Amino acid sequence: MLKLGRLFAARKARDRAPAPALLRVPLDLSDPAFVQDPYPSYAWLRTHCPVAEVQGGGFLLSRHADIKAAFTDKRLSNAPSRFSTLAPRNAGKYVAADLASRIPPFQDGDAHRLSRQMISRAFYNAFAGFDRMLEELAQKHVHHLSPQSDLIADGAMPFALGSMCRFCGITASTEDMKPLTQAFFHLFAPLRDAQAFESVNDALGTFRQVIAASLDRGPPQGSLLAELHIFAEGQAGLDRADVVDACLLVFADGVENVEAAVASAFLVFAQADLLPGLRSGAVDLDAAIAEAMRLQTPAQFIPRVAAESFDIHGVQIGKDMPVFLALASGNRDADVFDTPDSFDAGRDLSDVLTFGQGRHRCIGEPLAKAQVAALLKAVLAAGFRADLTQPVGYHSRIGHRWPTSVILTT
């Protein structure tokens, strides 16, 4: 934490900072300039507009303290708004709505408790010893890389897909699974195009069929799908559909955000000139990855919905209004992290928001960290570095900041 004198000095410096040229309130979260680099906007918002109106409805919280408080604020719900296409009333109409009704990111109360208990128990049973298998898989995928390879398309993507098929016990072509994991993350942002929403529903339906077919064939003992099935069989209130959707959630998260974390961390390492220290062991890889994900957070913000009307910092939040928790902004809040825009592998990350906090913290965090570490360890050992002369673009996906490519060189 900053000492008081330094804290006030930091606040005064931020107060003098002009607004980024392209910043507009209400915020356009899909603006290409914001997607490319949202951090100057976050910094200005934390000081001048910590509860910022968002185009299309809702508000974005940018301060660490407000985000942290929101995780346990009962006035904020995980369940979709009654006006949303994902609302429980649409469960019989849309695959996306039915899926949302069965998985923890969109649940509250007893439903959330039961789903989370099942996933947590099955996850840790399946994860025991799996990290050793990850190193073997990582080496296999890095062996095929060469200068001018794309770290994401040629390395992180096939590795993440292959490791999640193995972890979950899914028998399917990894190439066929990629469009399905991409479709899943459309649930976390407004999708107002009817044709696009129909495509997402179709893909999610296929995703369910793939997992259900693996369940019918009998998944390998100790896999996530097998462990989920064992738990659900002895638990009232859970059925086959809950098992399939829980597996779908873990699978998708273990692909998309892991790809982004690998690429983002490797870019941070290159920009901070850390590769020699990481290869020699002078810099701890696990600590460096955690700090890199604080600086470049793949899941930029997560949604909540106001269960009742209330105000934050004098801003009235109406019932059913979306509230977005900007994890990436909180991860650079100078009230919590000293020199927040700089890399420091030795800093205290106990209050980092990368994987959320509290009862909705990401269950798959240990697996994601192990996946990222295994692949980056293999990439470092192979002597690759990122070609920083190549521009880095980002997918136009609201709520997530995922690099499109990272070209390797030696």
Disulfide bonds with the S-S distance in Angstrom:
none
